[in-house]
Amino acid sequence: MSFAWKAAGISYLKYTQICARAVRNALKEEQRLIAQRRDEQGLKFAKWESGKQGELKPIDSAMGNVSV
Amino acid sequence: MSAARWYATEASASTSGLRLSFVLPHQTIYKGVEVQQVNIAATSGDMGILASHVPSIEQLRPGVVEVIENANTTKKFFVSGGFAIINPNSSLDINAVEAFPLEDFSPEAIRANLAEAQRTATSGSSEEERNIARVEVEVLESLQSALGSK
């Protein structure tokens, strides 16, 4: 089976992410505001050395986040 | 394993209906609830699932999942995509990323987002942006037709 998104080089995870976002954005105001909180998920890390927190770095760009 | 083959055995008499579990990462909509029939929009085509259905795994399109609970109650959800797993014991597991009752959608938002996505699909600045917009157009058109036939 061939899918247009697959041919365009979009992974299944990214495809479902785009679909889910499109669905959330089509909701009525009330439900949309609640649903959109699920949209952005990222990961940050910081290295702790001798009891002090190092620089906080977001590492979501490598996770296939869609920038719209 | 013996080489003999059998037909799939029917579900035992105590579980005459189809047991549906319909879950999202953040919510459980149905958990082992006995229903009459479930209609799904699979990538291989639209299908209706009754008890004792042939076991199968189906990928869901962005589309409507219709749950016929009994003769009087039918509920329609729009799912963004996921999988339906039809087990041999008359149980059906549906996993989706997002699912909402049709009445939760705003026709105005769909129209506005669709126009925006269509514009980006043809005149977006990068190929990636246009491809993403094409997926969005597909989702929103499906949503629009789902609402239209409510």
Backbone of each chain as ProteinMPNN parsed JSONL, in Angstrom:
{"seq_chain_A": "MSFAWKAAGISYLKYTQICARAVRNALKEEQRLIAQRRDEQGLKFAKWESGKQGELKPIDSAMGNVSV", "coords_chain_A": {"N_chain_A": [[0.847, -1.197, 0.0], [0.533, 2.199, -0.796], [1.318, 5.372, 0.555], [0.727, 8.828, 0.403], [1.974, 10.577, 2.215], [4.065, 9.049, 3.121], [5.578, 8.696, 0.85], [6.414, 11.265, 0.637], [8.355, 11.406, 2.464], [7.7, 11.57, 5.145], [7.599, 10.397, 8.435], [5.756, 7.743, 10.126], [5.168, 8.428, 12.76], [5.453, 11.18, 12.731], [3.52, 11.808, 10.902], [1.138, 11.026, 12.265], [1.286, 12.863, 14.261], [0.938, 15.289, 12.908], [-1.661, 14.913, 11.955], [-3.076, 14.683, 14.372], [-2.709, 17.197, 15.414], [-4.031, 18.78, 13.522], [-6.62, 17.914, 13.954], [-7.064, 18.714, 16.628], [-6.925, 21.492, 16.313], [-9.259, 22.0, 15.01], [-11.289, 21.963, 16.731], [-14.03, 23.106, 18.828], [-13.766, 26.183, 20.581], [-13.699, 25.84, 23.485], [-13.084, 23.062, 23.961], [-10.813, 22.954, 22.461], [-8.853, 24.502, 23.714], [-8.237, 22.96, 25.942], [-7.339, 20.606, 24.717], [-5.146, 21.458, 23.271], [-3.147, 21.75, 25.065], [-1.95, 19.34, 25.153], [-0.449, 19.262, 22.976], [2.216, 20.406, 22.631], [5.117, 18.858, 23.384], [8.086, 18.459, 24.93], [11.578, 17.934, 25.641], [13.911, 18.549, 28.121], [17.258, 18.894, 29.182], [19.734, 18.914, 31.734], [22.982, 19.062, 32.965], [24.112, 18.081, 36.082], [26.55, 19.228, 38.233], [28.709, 18.85, 40.89], [26.631, 19.548, 42.776], [25.463, 21.677, 41.472], [23.306, 23.038, 39.002], [23.738, 22.622, 35.567], [23.821, 24.103, 32.274], [20.588, 24.473, 30.862], [19.229, 22.546, 28.39], [17.118, 22.332, 25.588], [15.996, 19.384, 23.973], [14.276, 18.826, 21.943], [14.277, 19.272, 19.235], [15.462, 17.258, 17.828], [13.639, 15.293, 17.948], [11.812, 15.106, 16.006], [9.878, 17.08, 16.008], [7.224, 19.042, 14.773], [7.538, 22.026, 13.14], [5.466, 24.67, 12.962]], "CA_chain_A": [[0.0, 0.0, 0.0], [1.36, 3.406, -0.817], [0.721, 6.544, 1.167], [1.344, 10.069, -0.089], [2.862, 11.137, 3.234], [5.261, 8.21, 3.193], [6.357, 9.035, -0.339], [6.977, 12.602, 0.855], [9.428, 11.307, 3.456], [7.207, 11.831, 6.503], [7.506, 9.141, 9.176], [4.401, 7.509, 10.645], [4.994, 9.2, 13.994], [5.262, 12.582, 12.383], [2.205, 11.86, 10.237], [0.074, 11.018, 13.276], [1.392, 14.12, 14.994], [0.313, 16.327, 12.076], [-3.103, 14.634, 11.942], [-3.631, 14.984, 15.692], [-2.728, 18.652, 15.563], [-5.095, 19.31, 12.667], [-7.888, 17.591, 14.621], [-7.194, 19.588, 17.798], [-7.161, 22.868, 15.904], [-10.585, 22.132, 14.412], [-12.29, 21.842, 17.788], [-14.637, 24.324, 19.364], [-12.877, 26.924, 21.478], [-13.6, 25.281, 24.835], [-12.364, 21.796, 23.924], [-9.521, 23.163, 21.807], [-7.894, 25.011, 24.694], [-7.799, 21.833, 26.776], [-6.616, 19.648, 23.88], [-3.872, 22.008, 22.789], [-2.111, 21.585, 26.092], [-1.271, 18.059, 24.893], [0.26, 19.381, 21.706], [3.654, 20.619, 22.718], [5.831, 18.047, 24.351], [9.512, 18.531, 24.661], [12.431, 17.353, 26.658], [15.055, 19.403, 28.424], [18.167, 18.227, 30.087], [20.809, 19.72, 32.299], [23.947, 18.243, 33.688], [24.373, 18.583, 37.429], [27.922, 18.965, 38.654], [28.968, 19.243, 42.284], [25.481, 20.192, 43.399], [24.965, 22.829, 40.719], [22.698, 22.698, 37.721], [24.409, 23.199, 34.397], [22.956, 24.789, 31.304], [19.383, 23.708, 30.517], [19.13, 22.51, 26.922], [15.984, 21.58, 25.03], [16.452, 18.445, 22.936], [13.09, 18.402, 21.196], [14.426, 19.445, 17.786], [15.863, 15.988, 17.226], [12.567, 14.323, 18.156], [10.87, 15.166, 14.897], [8.802, 18.027, 16.272], [6.82, 19.773, 13.586], [7.49, 23.463, 13.376], [4.441, 25.301, 12.118]], "C_chain_A": [[0.881, 1.245, 0.0], [0.597, 4.584, -0.216], [1.463, 7.783, 0.686], [2.34, 10.623, 0.917], [4.167, 10.366, 3.326], [6.19, 8.527, 2.016], [7.037, 10.389, -0.171], [8.032, 12.597, 1.949], [9.0, 11.643, 4.869], [7.069, 10.487, 7.214], [6.091, 8.968, 9.721], [4.148, 8.336, 11.9], [4.71, 10.665, 13.692], [3.896, 12.773, 11.727], [1.078, 11.901, 11.265], [0.089, 12.314, 14.087], [0.715, 15.269, 14.231], [-1.21, 16.156, 12.09], [-3.738, 15.043, 13.267], [-3.72, 16.495, 15.89], [-3.847, 19.276, 14.747], [-6.459, 19.077, 13.312], [-8.102, 18.517, 15.817], [-7.561, 21.009, 17.404], [-8.546, 23.085, 15.3], [-11.69, 22.064, 15.465], [-12.913, 23.183, 18.127], [-13.696, 24.889, 20.42], [-12.615, 26.206, 22.814], [-12.759, 23.996, 24.869], [-10.949, 21.976, 23.374], [-8.459, 23.597, 22.817], [-7.362, 23.896, 25.585], [-6.904, 20.9, 25.966], [-5.242, 20.171, 23.483], [-2.761, 21.917, 23.813], [-1.332, 20.284, 25.879], [-0.323, 18.161, 23.709], [1.773, 19.433, 21.858], [4.264, 19.746, 23.802], [7.295, 18.082, 23.99], [10.292, 17.922, 25.804], [13.61, 18.299, 26.865], [16.004, 18.621, 29.301], [19.238, 19.207, 30.579], [21.731, 18.789, 33.061], [24.235, 18.888, 35.042], [25.8, 18.219, 37.822], [28.183, 19.607, 40.004], [27.838, 20.099, 42.861], [24.934, 21.393, 42.659], [24.422, 22.396, 39.365], [23.44, 23.391, 36.589], [23.405, 23.869, 33.477], [21.781, 23.875, 30.926], [19.214, 23.745, 28.999], [17.882, 21.746, 26.485], [16.507, 20.616, 23.975], [15.265, 17.95, 22.111], [13.293, 18.478, 19.683], [14.787, 18.13, 17.102], [14.752, 14.947, 17.296], [11.51, 14.385, 17.051], [9.692, 16.073, 15.168], [8.484, 18.82, 15.007], [6.825, 21.26, 13.918], [6.496, 24.085, 12.414], [4.398, 26.787, 12.449]], "O_chain_A": [[1.868, 1.312, 0.732], [-0.598, 4.762, -0.449], [2.69, 7.778, 0.577], [3.418, 11.085, 0.542], [5.23, 10.936, 3.573], [7.409, 8.614, 2.167], [8.093, 10.642, -0.751], [8.549, 13.649, 2.325], [9.839, 11.967, 5.709], [6.492, 9.548, 6.667], [5.318, 9.925, 9.774], [3.059, 8.878, 12.088], [3.852, 11.296, 14.309], [3.21, 13.767, 11.965], [0.165, 12.718, 11.152], [-0.951, 12.796, 14.537], [0.02, 16.101, 14.816], [-1.952, 17.129, 12.219], [-4.799, 15.668, 13.291], [-4.685, 17.002, 16.462], [-4.531, 20.188, 15.211], [-7.345, 19.928, 13.232], [-9.198, 19.047, 16.002], [-8.385, 21.656, 18.05], [-8.964, 24.226, 15.099], [-12.876, 22.102, 15.136], [-12.4, 24.243, 17.766], [-12.937, 24.161, 21.06], [-11.468, 25.998, 23.211], [-11.849, 23.855, 25.687], [-10.018, 21.265, 23.755], [-7.322, 23.127, 22.783], [-6.183, 23.884, 25.941], [-5.858, 20.455, 26.44], [-4.287, 19.402, 23.373], [-1.58, 21.998, 23.475], [-0.206, 20.138, 26.357], [0.496, 17.274, 23.468], [2.505, 18.621, 21.294], [3.957, 19.889, 24.985], [7.681, 17.766, 22.865], [9.73, 17.46, 26.797], [14.22, 18.781, 25.91], [15.577, 17.771, 30.082], [19.579, 20.183, 29.911], [21.288, 17.847, 33.718], [24.557, 20.073, 35.132], [26.202, 17.058, 37.753], [27.898, 20.787, 40.209], [28.055, 21.204, 43.359], [24.032, 22.067, 43.158], [24.976, 21.532, 38.685], [23.729, 24.586, 36.65], [22.277, 24.161, 33.873], [21.953, 22.676, 30.704], [19.075, 24.811, 28.398], [17.625, 20.641, 26.962], [17.365, 20.981, 23.171], [15.248, 16.812, 21.641], [12.57, 17.829, 18.927], [14.456, 17.917, 15.935], [14.897, 13.844, 16.768], [10.443, 13.782, 17.165], [8.611, 15.864, 14.616], [9.385, 19.215, 14.268], [6.182, 21.69, 14.875], [6.672, 24.029, 11.197], [3.608, 27.527, 11.863]]}, "seq_chain_B": "MSAARWYATEASASTSGLRLSFVLPHQTIYKGVEVQQVNIAATSGDMGILASHVPSIEQLRPGVVEVIENANTTKKFFVSGGFAIINPNSSLDINAVEAFPLEDFSPEAIRANLAEAQRTATSGSSEEERNIARVEVEVLESLQSALGSK", "coords_chain_B": {"N_chain_B": [[3.52, -28.034, 17.544], [0.812, -29.005, 15.642], [0.114, -29.95, 12.25], [-2.431, -29.708, 11.478], [-5.321, -27.855, 10.467], [-7.635, -25.454, 11.688], [-10.855, -23.933, 11.632], [-11.431, -20.565, 12.741], [-12.489, -20.543, 16.043], [-15.752, -19.956, 17.315], [-16.765, -17.275, 19.456], [-17.336, -17.892, 22.936], [-20.588, -18.695, 24.315], [-21.234, -17.033, 26.432], [-20.146, -14.601, 25.945], [-21.607, -12.93, 23.925], [-21.729, -10.53, 22.59], [-19.82, -7.863, 21.023], [-16.841, -6.928, 22.475], [-15.717, -3.845, 23.33], [-12.797, -1.876, 23.523], [-11.687, 1.306, 23.693], [-9.243, 3.447, 23.437], [-7.284, 6.364, 24.251], [-4.14, 8.109, 24.461], [-4.488, 9.759, 26.669], [-6.934, 9.282, 27.756], [-9.662, 7.068, 28.499], [-12.142, 5.807, 26.571], [-13.954, 3.706, 26.052], [-14.08, 0.739, 27.931], [-13.771, -2.446, 27.648], [-16.497, -2.676, 27.017], [-19.627, -4.02, 26.144], [-20.787, -4.017, 22.912], [-22.868, -3.54, 19.978], [-22.066, -3.181, 17.269], [-19.211, -1.906, 15.475], [-18.139, 0.619, 13.381], [-15.451, 1.339, 11.316], [-12.976, 3.526, 9.799], [-10.72, 2.28, 7.945], [-7.362, 2.075, 6.575], [-7.432, 0.281, 4.555], [-9.976, 0.389, 3.723], [-13.47, 1.164, 4.43], [-14.975, -0.417, 7.212], [-17.251, -2.653, 8.876], [-17.585, -3.95, 12.098], [-18.535, -6.81, 13.739], [-19.459, -9.047, 16.44], [-17.406, -12.01, 16.747], [-15.797, -11.535, 14.549], [-13.38, -11.947, 11.926], [-10.04, -12.244, 13.051], [-7.895, -9.416, 12.968], [-5.632, -6.73, 12.113], [-5.965, -3.361, 11.782], [-5.044, -0.345, 10.215], [-5.997, 2.898, 11.072], [-7.611, 5.48, 9.236], [-7.58, 9.11, 9.272], [-10.634, 9.698, 10.389], [-14.092, 8.656, 10.825], [-15.129, 6.859, 13.693], [-17.638, 4.762, 14.365], [-19.746, 3.865, 16.887], [-22.0, 1.477, 17.551], [-23.868, 1.069, 20.092], [-26.203, -0.144, 21.054], [-29.508, -0.988, 19.885], [-30.647, 1.512, 20.142], [-28.744, 3.469, 20.712], [-26.171, 5.224, 19.185], [-22.893, 6.222, 18.734], [-20.705, 8.678, 17.439], [-17.357, 9.202, 16.659], [-14.625, 11.302, 15.793], [-11.541, 10.296, 14.743], [-8.012, 10.89, 14.844], [-6.276, 9.161, 13.772], [-4.812, 5.873, 14.02], [-4.854, 2.586, 15.413], [-6.795, -0.389, 14.934], [-7.453, -3.297, 16.596], [-8.551, -6.411, 16.022], [-9.45, -8.936, 17.945], [-9.259, -12.557, 18.393], [-11.205, -13.351, 20.218], [-13.658, -12.029, 20.067], [-13.192, -9.468, 20.981], [-12.433, -6.036, 20.67], [-9.908, -3.762, 20.135], [-9.294, -0.393, 20.065], [-6.969, 2.003, 19.313], [-6.142, 5.356, 19.442], [-4.769, 8.579, 18.598], [-6.011, 11.075, 18.951], [-9.424, 11.584, 19.695], [-12.678, 12.677, 19.223], [-16.107, 13.451, 19.991], [-18.383, 14.129, 17.291], [-19.804, 16.484, 17.672], [-18.126, 18.151, 19.032], [-16.611, 19.582, 17.302], [-15.825, 22.553, 15.468], [-17.432, 23.894, 12.798], [-16.731, 26.29, 11.563], [-14.06, 26.68, 12.299], [-12.931, 24.474, 11.034], [-13.383, 25.12, 8.354], [-11.913, 27.498, 8.08], [-9.294, 26.618, 8.776], [-8.926, 24.728, 6.801], [-8.916, 26.244, 4.446], [-6.627, 27.71, 4.893], [-4.7, 25.637, 5.032], [-4.915, 24.624, 2.457], [-3.956, 26.74, 0.992], [-1.312, 26.832, 1.893], [-0.493, 24.339, 1.005], [-0.2, 24.596, -1.718], [1.307, 26.912, -2.121], [3.314, 26.995, -0.211], [6.417, 27.799, 1.476], [8.492, 25.919, 1.636], [9.259, 22.538, 0.556], [8.769, 20.671, 2.53], [6.986, 22.005, 4.199], [4.822, 22.237, 2.454], [4.172, 19.539, 2.092], [3.355, 18.82, 4.675], [1.138, 20.454, 4.904], [-0.464, 19.282, 2.981], [-1.167, 16.887, 4.178], [-2.683, 17.884, 6.255], [-4.796, 19.031, 4.83], [-6.035, 16.729, 3.887], [-6.919, 15.566, 6.312], [-8.682, 17.555, 7.248], [-10.548, 17.708, 5.196], [-11.699, 15.212, 5.395], [-12.812, 15.464, 7.895], [-14.631, 17.488, 7.436], [-16.417, 16.224, 5.667], [-17.326, 14.293, 7.36], [-18.747, 15.751, 9.26], [-20.624, 16.849, 7.633], [-22.254, 14.735, 7.001], [-23.636, 14.166, 9.228]], "CA_chain_B": [[2.415, -27.554, 16.695], [0.399, -29.969, 14.626], [-0.09, -29.303, 10.963], [-3.857, -29.619, 11.186], [-5.857, -26.483, 10.486], [-9.016, -25.322, 12.13], [-11.487, -22.635, 11.439], [-11.443, -19.812, 13.989], [-13.638, -20.952, 16.833], [-16.627, -18.844, 17.674], [-16.675, -16.858, 20.852], [-18.235, -18.669, 23.771], [-21.942, -18.146, 24.375], [-21.371, -16.02, 27.476], [-19.764, -13.294, 25.401], [-22.266, -12.915, 22.624], [-21.515, -9.259, 21.91], [-18.457, -7.419, 20.725], [-16.352, -6.128, 23.609], [-14.918, -2.752, 22.778], [-11.939, -0.999, 24.307], [-11.354, 2.426, 22.819], [-8.387, 4.246, 24.318], [-6.384, 7.411, 23.773], [-3.057, 8.188, 25.445], [-4.867, 10.546, 27.836], [-8.328, 9.051, 28.13], [-10.283, 5.798, 28.111], [-13.523, 6.096, 26.182], [-14.67, 2.456, 26.354], [-13.19, -0.275, 28.485], [-14.43, -3.747, 27.664], [-17.945, -2.51, 26.995], [-20.249, -4.835, 25.117], [-21.522, -3.218, 21.937], [-23.43, -4.339, 18.899], [-21.249, -3.09, 16.056], [-18.337, -0.739, 15.371], [-17.721, 0.897, 12.013], [-14.204, 2.1, 11.315], [-12.402, 3.93, 8.52], [-9.366, 1.731, 7.897], [-6.667, 2.453, 5.336], [-7.803, -0.695, 3.528], [-11.378, 0.604, 3.376], [-14.391, 1.256, 5.568], [-15.455, -1.739, 7.583], [-18.12, -2.808, 10.025], [-17.113, -5.085, 12.887], [-19.51, -7.418, 14.65], [-18.847, -10.115, 17.242], [-16.864, -13.146, 15.983], [-15.157, -11.079, 13.306], [-12.067, -12.549, 11.669], [-9.0, -11.427, 13.676], [-7.172, -8.571, 12.018], [-5.125, -5.451, 12.613], [-6.238, -2.363, 10.755], [-4.592, 1.016, 10.469], [-7.122, 3.815, 10.896], [-7.432, 6.771, 8.563], [-8.296, 10.161, 9.983], [-12.021, 9.5, 9.98], [-15.096, 8.429, 11.864], [-15.363, 5.566, 14.327], [-19.037, 4.777, 14.764], [-19.994, 2.795, 17.845], [-23.421, 1.173, 17.721], [-23.893, 0.421, 21.411], [-27.372, -1.023, 20.999], [-30.438, -0.565, 18.842], [-31.079, 2.9, 20.327], [-27.655, 4.422, 20.907], [-25.022, 5.185, 18.296], [-22.019, 7.366, 18.969], [-19.711, 8.88, 16.383], [-16.138, 9.912, 17.066], [-13.644, 11.508, 14.732], [-10.201, 9.979, 15.256], [-6.96, 11.463, 14.005], [-5.511, 8.044, 13.216], [-4.445, 4.917, 15.058], [-4.986, 1.2, 15.001], [-7.868, -1.207, 15.48], [-7.012, -4.686, 16.67], [-9.703, -7.29, 16.189], [-8.917, -10.15, 18.56], [-10.051, -13.753, 18.077], [-12.236, -13.638, 21.224], [-14.728, -11.044, 19.955], [-12.915, -8.175, 21.595], [-11.881, -5.086, 19.705], [-9.149, -2.693, 20.781], [-9.003, 0.735, 19.179], [-6.048, 2.984, 19.884], [-6.048, 6.536, 18.592], [-4.052, 9.674, 19.243], [-7.056, 11.995, 19.379], [-10.768, 11.218, 19.271], [-13.679, 13.564, 19.813], [-17.45, 13.341, 19.41], [-18.499, 15.074, 16.175], [-20.348, 17.793, 18.068], [-17.068, 18.978, 19.628], [-15.871, 20.312, 16.269], [-16.385, 23.817, 15.014], [-17.41, 23.949, 11.328], [-16.031, 27.513, 11.131], [-12.623, 26.433, 12.453], [-12.533, 23.533, 9.982], [-13.366, 25.843, 7.088], [-10.785, 28.445, 8.087], [-8.037, 25.861, 8.756], [-8.82, 24.051, 5.504], [-8.515, 27.257, 3.47], [-5.227, 28.014, 5.211], [-3.878, 24.478, 4.653], [-4.914, 24.517, 0.989], [-3.07, 27.785, 0.504], [0.068, 26.41, 2.171], [-0.185, 23.142, 0.218], [0.207, 24.957, -3.084], [2.291, 27.996, -2.198], [4.182, 27.015, 0.964], [7.774, 28.204, 1.094], [9.379, 24.765, 1.464], [8.61, 21.283, 0.183], [8.32, 20.052, 3.77], [5.793, 22.742, 4.627], [3.724, 21.885, 1.547], [3.778, 18.158, 2.377], [2.611, 18.827, 5.932], [-0.163, 21.069, 4.621], [-1.265, 18.31, 2.223], [-1.729, 15.948, 5.158], [-3.728, 18.627, 6.976], [-5.946, 19.155, 3.932], [-6.675, 15.414, 3.893], [-7.602, 15.41, 7.6], [-9.786, 18.508, 7.369], [-11.6, 17.338, 4.24], [-12.375, 14.059, 5.978], [-13.585, 16.009, 9.013], [-15.746, 18.236, 6.871], [-17.421, 15.301, 5.134], [-17.911, 13.6, 8.514], [-19.723, 16.646, 9.869], [-21.683, 17.069, 6.661], [-23.164, 13.586, 6.953], [-24.025, 13.863, 10.611]], "C_chain_B": [[2.047, -28.629, 15.674], [0.069, -29.218, 13.348], [-1.568, -29.129, 10.629], [-4.334, -28.172, 11.246], [-7.292, -26.509, 10.966], [-9.575, -23.99, 11.666], [-11.423, -21.915, 12.773], [-12.685, -20.22, 14.77], [-14.482, -19.737, 17.199], [-16.46, -18.506, 19.135], [-17.675, -17.658, 21.672], [-19.566, -17.936, 23.967], [-22.081, -17.016, 25.396], [-20.977, -14.633, 26.975], [-20.328, -13.173, 23.997], [-21.982, -11.63, 21.858], [-20.056, -9.001, 21.617], [-18.001, -6.565, 21.909], [-15.36, -5.094, 23.103], [-14.077, -2.049, 23.839], [-11.433, 0.07, 23.352], [-10.541, 3.395, 23.676], [-7.521, 5.25, 23.56], [-5.26, 7.482, 24.795], [-3.489, 8.878, 26.745], [-6.25, 10.218, 28.365], [-8.788, 7.658, 27.702], [-11.744, 6.074, 27.792], [-14.419, 4.887, 26.452], [-13.661, 1.477, 26.941], [-13.956, -1.583, 28.622], [-15.945, -3.672, 27.7], [-18.538, -3.337, 25.863], [-21.084, -3.961, 24.188], [-21.988, -4.111, 20.797], [-22.495, -4.373, 17.683], [-20.384, -1.841, 16.112], [-17.938, -0.584, 13.906], [-16.468, 1.756, 12.045], [-13.797, 2.474, 9.889], [-10.955, 3.455, 8.516], [-8.698, 2.166, 6.594], [-7.014, 1.494, 4.202], [-9.261, -0.551, 3.114], [-12.245, 0.7, 4.61], [-14.86, -0.141, 5.925], [-16.329, -1.712, 8.829], [-17.689, -4.055, 10.773], [-18.213, -5.539, 13.844], [-18.764, -8.439, 15.505], [-18.405, -11.242, 16.313], [-16.288, -12.739, 14.635], [-13.811, -11.796, 13.15], [-10.988, -11.655, 12.303], [-8.2, -10.65, 12.63], [-6.613, -7.341, 12.729], [-5.285, -4.446, 11.495], [-5.684, -1.005, 11.165], [-5.748, 1.965, 10.166], [-6.724, 5.067, 10.122], [-7.978, 7.852, 9.494], [-9.756, 10.092, 9.522], [-12.897, 9.127, 11.158], [-15.069, 6.989, 12.382], [-16.791, 5.638, 14.875], [-19.291, 3.585, 15.675], [-21.5, 2.624, 18.007], [-23.533, 0.376, 19.011], [-25.038, -0.571, 21.505], [-28.326, -0.431, 19.959], [-30.782, 0.926, 18.935], [-29.942, 3.914, 20.352], [-26.499, 4.179, 19.95], [-24.187, 6.422, 18.558], [-20.961, 7.448, 17.873], [-18.548, 9.706, 16.91], [-15.289, 10.151, 15.82], [-12.277, 11.233, 15.337], [-9.146, 10.504, 14.285], [-6.129, 10.375, 13.331], [-5.115, 7.124, 14.35], [-4.588, 3.517, 14.518], [-6.189, 0.541, 15.655], [-7.384, -2.646, 15.445], [-8.221, -5.552, 16.981], [-9.164, -8.626, 16.688], [-9.807, -11.349, 18.259], [-11.211, -13.993, 19.048], [-13.362, -12.602, 21.238], [-14.46, -9.771, 20.736], [-12.178, -7.324, 20.567], [-11.167, -3.982, 20.469], [-8.871, -1.605, 19.754], [-8.104, 1.707, 19.919], [-5.981, 4.159, 18.918], [-5.31, 7.627, 19.349], [-5.051, 10.69, 19.789], [-8.391, 11.466, 18.879], [-11.753, 12.126, 19.982], [-15.037, 13.277, 19.192], [-17.605, 14.421, 18.332], [-18.973, 16.451, 16.606], [-19.308, 18.697, 18.734], [-16.334, 19.824, 18.589], [-16.613, 21.566, 15.825], [-16.284, 23.884, 13.491], [-16.651, 25.173, 10.812], [-14.522, 27.301, 11.205], [-12.126, 25.501, 11.357], [-12.394, 24.27, 8.659], [-12.141, 26.758, 7.001], [-9.448, 27.71, 7.984], [-7.807, 25.18, 7.414], [-8.346, 25.036, 4.436], [-7.031, 27.587, 3.635], [-4.307, 26.885, 4.735], [-3.795, 24.344, 3.139], [-3.969, 25.541, 0.376], [-1.607, 27.352, 0.691], [0.475, 25.219, 1.304], [0.295, 23.488, -1.187], [1.315, 26.003, -3.1], [3.138, 28.118, -0.937], [5.627, 27.257, 0.552], [8.727, 27.012, 0.911], [8.575, 23.519, 1.123], [8.023, 20.614, 1.422], [7.007, 20.685, 4.254], [4.588, 22.366, 3.771], [3.238, 20.463, 1.813], [2.947, 18.057, 3.648], [1.205, 19.378, 5.695], [-1.059, 20.112, 3.849], [-1.914, 17.289, 3.156], [-2.886, 16.626, 5.896], [-4.99, 18.767, 6.132], [-6.749, 17.857, 3.945], [-7.518, 15.216, 5.161], [-8.849, 16.294, 7.644], [-10.913, 18.211, 6.389], [-12.401, 16.161, 4.765], [-13.304, 14.512, 7.112], [-14.832, 16.727, 8.501], [-16.83, 17.294, 6.348], [-18.083, 14.522, 6.27], [-19.005, 14.453, 9.15], [-20.918, 16.852, 8.945], [-22.71, 15.951, 6.666], [-23.634, 13.193, 8.337], [-25.524, 13.673, 10.657]], "O_chain_B": [[2.906, -29.1, 14.928], [-0.217, -28.021, 13.361], [-1.922, -28.492, 9.637], [-3.793, -27.366, 12.003], [-8.052, -27.438, 10.695], [-8.839, -23.055, 11.352], [-11.368, -22.555, 13.823], [-13.792, -20.241, 14.232], [-13.967, -18.632, 17.367], [-16.064, -19.344, 19.945], [-18.728, -18.054, 21.172], [-19.651, -16.718, 23.805], [-22.938, -16.145, 25.25], [-21.419, -13.619, 27.515], [-19.606, -13.298, 23.008], [-21.99, -11.624, 20.627], [-19.181, -9.812, 21.923], [-18.673, -5.61, 22.298], [-14.318, -5.419, 22.534], [-14.571, -1.678, 24.904], [-10.824, -0.235, 22.327], [-11.09, 4.081, 24.538], [-7.096, 5.029, 22.425], [-5.41, 6.962, 25.9], [-2.921, 8.611, 27.805], [-6.693, 10.826, 29.339], [-8.355, 7.138, 26.674], [-12.496, 6.525, 28.656], [-15.508, 5.025, 27.01], [-12.519, 1.404, 26.487], [-14.691, -1.794, 29.587], [-16.602, -4.499, 28.332], [-18.009, -3.349, 24.752], [-21.983, -3.25, 24.637], [-21.571, -5.262, 20.665], [-22.18, -5.435, 17.148], [-20.765, -0.839, 16.716], [-17.463, -1.528, 13.274], [-16.43, 2.783, 12.722], [-14.205, 1.84, 8.916], [-10.069, 4.143, 9.023], [-9.364, 2.569, 5.641], [-6.906, 1.847, 3.027], [-9.734, -1.287, 2.248], [-11.812, 0.36, 5.71], [-15.114, -0.96, 5.041], [-16.168, -0.868, 9.71], [-17.452, -5.1, 10.166], [-18.74, -4.761, 14.639], [-17.57, -8.663, 15.308], [-18.957, -11.413, 15.226], [-16.297, -13.526, 13.688], [-13.191, -12.197, 14.135], [-11.014, -10.438, 12.116], [-7.879, -11.163, 11.558], [-7.07, -6.969, 13.81], [-4.794, -4.657, 10.386], [-5.835, -0.573, 12.308], [-6.4, 1.848, 9.128], [-5.65, 5.632, 10.326], [-8.751, 7.553, 10.403], [-10.057, 10.402, 8.369], [-12.509, 9.258, 12.319], [-14.994, 6.034, 11.608], [-17.103, 6.463, 15.733], [-19.079, 2.437, 15.284], [-22.186, 3.503, 18.528], [-23.321, -0.837, 19.025], [-24.867, -1.695, 21.975], [-27.98, 0.512, 19.248], [-31.163, 1.538, 17.938], [-30.151, 5.088, 20.048], [-25.924, 3.092, 19.903], [-24.707, 7.537, 18.599], [-20.402, 6.44, 17.442], [-18.73, 10.76, 17.52], [-15.24, 9.317, 14.915], [-11.893, 11.857, 16.326], [-9.361, 10.555, 13.074], [-5.361, 10.66, 12.412], [-5.085, 7.537, 15.51], [-4.461, 3.283, 13.316], [-6.556, 0.868, 16.783], [-6.961, -3.151, 14.405], [-8.831, -5.447, 18.045], [-8.505, -9.356, 15.948], [-10.975, -11.184, 17.909], [-12.116, -14.765, 18.732], [-13.948, -12.329, 22.285], [-15.396, -9.067, 21.114], [-11.422, -7.817, 19.729], [-11.75, -3.344, 21.345], [-8.285, -1.865, 18.703], [-8.433, 2.175, 21.009], [-5.786, 3.974, 17.717], [-5.232, 7.608, 20.578], [-4.954, 11.113, 20.941], [-8.48, 10.955, 17.763], [-11.673, 12.32, 21.195], [-15.127, 12.906, 18.022], [-17.026, 15.501, 18.447], [-18.609, 17.461, 16.005], [-19.573, 19.875, 18.973], [-15.528, 20.683, 18.945], [-17.842, 21.625, 15.812], [-15.181, 23.927, 12.945], [-16.007, 25.116, 9.764], [-13.789, 27.69, 10.295], [-11.042, 25.699, 10.809], [-11.421, 24.078, 7.93], [-11.435, 26.788, 5.994], [-8.572, 28.108, 7.216], [-6.676, 25.06, 6.943], [-7.483, 24.709, 3.621], [-6.29, 27.724, 2.661], [-3.272, 27.134, 4.117], [-2.747, 23.995, 2.595], [-3.28, 25.271, -0.607], [-0.783, 27.482, -0.214], [1.636, 25.095, 0.914], [1.098, 22.762, -1.773], [2.169, 25.989, -3.987], [3.627, 29.201, -0.617], [6.018, 26.961, -0.577], [9.665, 27.089, 0.117], [7.371, 23.452, 1.369], [6.924, 20.06, 1.379], [6.067, 19.999, 4.655], [3.479, 22.196, 4.278], [2.037, 20.199, 1.768], [1.967, 17.315, 3.706], [0.219, 18.849, 6.208], [-2.276, 20.118, 4.032], [-3.058, 16.881, 2.952], [-3.93, 16.018, 6.13], [-6.106, 18.642, 6.636], [-7.979, 17.876, 4.005], [-8.661, 14.764, 5.101], [-9.929, 15.845, 8.026], [-12.085, 18.429, 6.695], [-13.621, 16.105, 4.607], [-14.419, 14.014, 7.264], [-15.925, 16.594, 9.051], [-18.019, 17.532, 6.559], [-19.248, 14.137, 6.171], [-20.059, 13.943, 9.531], [-22.055, 17.007, 9.39], [-23.886, 16.173, 6.376], [-23.984, 12.04, 8.589], [-26.08, 13.408, 11.723]]}, "name": "protein", "num_of_chains": 2, "seq": "MSFAWKAAGISYLKYTQICARAVRNALKEEQRLIAQRRDEQGLKFAKWESGKQGELKPIDSAMGNVSVMSAARWYATEASASTSGLRLSFVLPHQTIYKGVEVQQVNIAATSGDMGILASHVPSIEQLRPGVVEVIENANTTKKFFVSGGFAIINPNSSLDINAVEAFPLEDFSPEAIRANLAEAQRTATSGSSEEERNIARVEVEVLESLQSALGSK"}
